[in-house]
Amino acid sequence: MLSVGQLLDAGLSRAFIKSQVDQGNWQRLYRGVYATFSGEPPRQAQLWAAVLAAGPEAVLSHESAAEVAGLADKPQRIIHVTIAAERRVARIPGLDITRSARVREAVHPARLPPQTRVEETVLDLAAAAATLDDAIGWVTRALGRTLATQADLRAAMAPRQRMRWRGELTELLSPDAEGMHSVLEVRYHRDVERPHGLPAGSRQAQFRVGSRKAFRDRFYQEYLTVVELDGRATHTIDRRWDDIRRDNATSAGGILTLRYGWLEVTKQPCQVAAEVTLALATRGFTGARPCSPGCPVAQAARTAQAASTAPGHTGRARRGDRAPGQCA
């Protein structure tokens, strides 16, 4: 993929360029941008052509930068490119061009085609998201895929003082939120754990199922209780069997497992909190609180208190109890 400027600098004439196109040896993808081959251009060539068409210092950004970084799973038909704020470019069919005063600071120093750094890409997409959940989804996907760190994202967000969702994303990127890998985990922390006084469970707690490494979304180790947050709609059959094996191994080790999906956590967070309160209370937890009048956690706490004083109550799970393969 070459621009007409590059071809002329290499000593070729406009007449030669035209002859190659006329003979079908080359093809023009955009005005002033040529593929020096025939046939359907591969995706990498299409992305290069878009950058060349947008001109000096243009970079892939937003969904297109996410595509090449491994953050987005499907290529978009429209290629998104960002240019410097002082430049003006006429509309180019097939391209979505954004102007930015920070394009020079945002560009990745080495990757080609030129593209924004992953943390800048994540924040661009989050700022453009239609909903807060979509914005959080870009951040947690980057963290879950280890494409960016919280420190990277915090540093990239520092100069964006007027960014949309800034307050919520600042909270998400705080050390207190370390280890949350999905929107559902963020919702559980924000709407279930924190407002109801539940203990902060260990996030993505590692253990082994046979020879395989596995993770528990929330592990309340002191109370031998696990909460799994199930985005089953996006799971493959292999992932589902992984979940089943993980739950079976956990239960066989004497650890109580509770599993919640998107609808429960997002639509009934107080009910989820009440169930978790009861489960933890059977193993000695006290301290849950209702988030508002009428919150079912109040009744759950009273039920747990009554059960704790009943004859035969065994009290807290023993600290020394540990399931096979459980991490210390």
N, C-alpha and C positions, 0 to 999 in steps of 0.2 A: 504494500500500500504506500503510495507516494503522492505528495502534493505536486502541483505544477511547478511551484517554486523550487522544490527539491530536484525535480527533473531538469529544469533549466540550469540550476547551479551545477548539475552533473555534466553539463555541456550538450544536452539534447535540445533539439529545436522544437518549436510548436508544430511545425509541419510533420516532423517525425512522430510526435505524440499522436497527432490526428491520424496519421497513416496507420499506426498500430491499432487504434480504436476502429477505424474503418475496415481493417482487415479481420477484425474479431480476435486479434491476439491479446489486446488489452480491453478493459471496460472502464467506463466512468461511473463511479458510484455517487458522487456529489460534484457540484461545480468545482473544478480545480483539483479533484482527488481521483486518482486512477489506481485500478488493480492491474498489475502487470501480468495478468493471467486471464484465461477465460473460465467460464463455469461459475457455479454458485459459490460466492465467497464464504469461507468458514466464519464462525462467530468472531474469532479473534480479529480477523481482517475487517469485519463490519465495525467492531469497536474502534480499531485503529482509524478507519476511514472517518468515523464520526468525530474523533478528536482532531484529525487533520482538517476536516471541513470547518470546524469551529474556529480554527486559527491559532495564533501564538498563545502559549500558556494555557490552552484549554485542557481540562482534565475530566475524566469520567467521574461522575458523582451520583449520589442518591442510589436508586435501584441498580443502576449499571455498575457503580463501584461496588455495591453489595454483591452483585453477581460474581465479579472477578475475585472478590475477597473470600467467597464461600459463605457469605452471610445470607444471601438469597438463593433459593433452590431452583427457581425458574427464570430464564431470561425474559425480559419484557420486550415487546415489539418496539416501543419507543425507547431510544437511547438517550440517557440524561447526561448532559455535559455542563460543566460550570466554567465560566470565563471571568476575567478580571472586571471589576465594577466599571472601570473607565472605558471599557470597550463597547462597541455597538456592532451587532451582527444581525444581518437580515434573516428573516425566518427561513429555516432549512427543513424541508419535509422529512419527517422521521426522527427529528431531534427535538428534545426539550432542553432549552438552553437557559441556565440560571446565571445571573451576574452576582458576584460576591467580592466584597472588599478584602476577604481573608483567603482567597484562593491560593496565594503564594505560600501562606503559612500552613494551609490545609493539605497541600499536595504531598503524596508519599515520596520520600527522597530517592527511591530506587525502583519501585515496581513499574512495569510497562504493560500495556499502554499507560500513560500518565493517569493517575487516579488519586482521589482523596484518601488519606490515611483511614484505617478502619474506624478509629474512634470518632473522627470527623464525619465519616459516612453514617455511623450510627446516630449521631446527634442531628445530622441533617434530616434523616428519615424520621426520627422521633419528633422533631419540631414540625414536620409536615404532616404528621399522623392525624387522622380524623378524630381519634378518641385517645384517652389516656391509656387504656389497655393496649392499643396498638403501639403507642409510644414505648410503654414498658416492655412490650414484646420484642422490639428491636434491641433494647438494652440487654434483656435477659438472654436473648438468643446469642448475642455476641459474647456474653460472659459464659454461657453454658457451652459454647463451642470453643472456648478459650482463644477467641480471636482478639479480645481486648481485655484489659484489667480494669477494675474499679478506679485505680489510680490514673490510668490513661484517660478514662472518660471524665473523671473529675477535672483533670488538667485541661482537657479540651473544652469543657463547659465553662471554665472560669472566665474567659473573655466574652462569653455569650450572656451578657447581663439581661437581655430582654427576650430570651428564648422562651417559646411556648412550653408549658409544663415544667418550667425550670425548678420550681419548688418541690414538686412531686419527684422529679428525677434526682434532685439533690438528696432527698431523703432515701431514695432507693440506692444511691451510690455511697451512702454513709457506711462506716465500719459496722454499724449495727445490723445492716442488711446483707453483710457478706455471706456468700454461699447460696443465695436464692437464684435458681436457674430458670424459672418460668414465671409467667404472669400469674399462674395459679398459686405458686408459692408466695408471691408478693401479696396477693389478695388474702391468703391464709394468715400471713403475719399481720397485715394491716387491719383486717376486719374480724379475725377470729382470736388470735393469740393476744395481741396487745390491748385492745379495748376491754377484754374480759379478765385481765390479770392472770392469764395462764403463764406457766413458766416458759422460758425461751428454750425450745428444743434444739438439739444439735441438728444442723442442716447438712443434708447429703452425707450422713454418717456412713462410713465405709465398713463393710464386713465381707465375709466370703461365703459363697454357696458352693461347696465342694472346692474345685480348683478355680472358680470364677469369682471375680470381684463384683460386688453389688453395693448399692447405696440405698439408704433409707431417707425419705424426704424429711421427716421430723422424727427424732429419737429422743424421748424423754427418759434418759438413761436411769435416773434416780427412781423412776416409777415403772421401769420395764414396760414402757408403752411406746408404740410407733404409730404415727399418722402418715399414711401414704396419700399423695395427691394425684389423682388419676386422670390424666388427659387421654382417656381411652379412645376417643374419637380419632386421634392422630396416631394411635399405636398400630404397628404391624402385628401379624400373628406371632412372629418371633418375640416381639416386645411383650405381648400379652403373656406368653409362656414364661418369659423372664420374670414378669411380675408375680405369676402364680408360684414359681419356684422360690422366689424371694419371700413371699408371704408364708409359704409352707415351712421354710427353714426358720423364719422368725417365730412362728407359732410353736413349732417343735421345740424350740429353746425356751419356752415359757414366757415369751414376750407377747403382750396383747397388741393386736394390729387393728387399727381403724382405717377405713379407706373412704375418701370423699372425692367427688368429681366436681366439674365446673359449676353445675347448677346448684349443688348444695352449698359450696363455698361462697358463690356470688349472690345467690338469692336467699339463702337461709343461714347466714353466718352465725347468728345467735343460737340457732338450734344446733349447729355443729359444735359451737363452744360449749353448750350445755352437755352434749354427749361426751365430749372430751373431758369436761369437768368431772362427770360421773366416773368415767374410766380411770382418770388419775386419782380421784378420791378413794377408790377401792384399794389403792396402793399407797395411801397416806398423804396425798396432796390436799392442802387447804390454802385458801387465799383467792379463789376465783371470785369475781364480782360482776354483777350485771352492768351492762353498758348504758342502760336507760330503764325507766319504769316499764314494767311488763316484759323485760328481757327474761327468757326462760332459764338463764344461768342462775338467777336468784333461787328458783325452785330446785334446780339441780344441786346447788350448794346446800340447801336445807335438807334435801334427801340424802346427800352424802354425809352430812353432819349426823343425821338420825341413824344412818347405817353404821357410822363409826362408833356409836355408843351402844349398839346392839350386842347382845351376848354372842360370842363366837367370832366377832370381828378380828381379823388377823393383823390389821394395821398395815404399815408401810412395807412395800417390797424390800427385801433385804438388800443392802448395798452390795454384798458379796455375790449375789446371784448374777450369773452371766451365761448367756446362751452360747452354745458352741459356735465359734467363729466370730463372736461379738467383739468389736473393737473396744479397747480399754478407754 
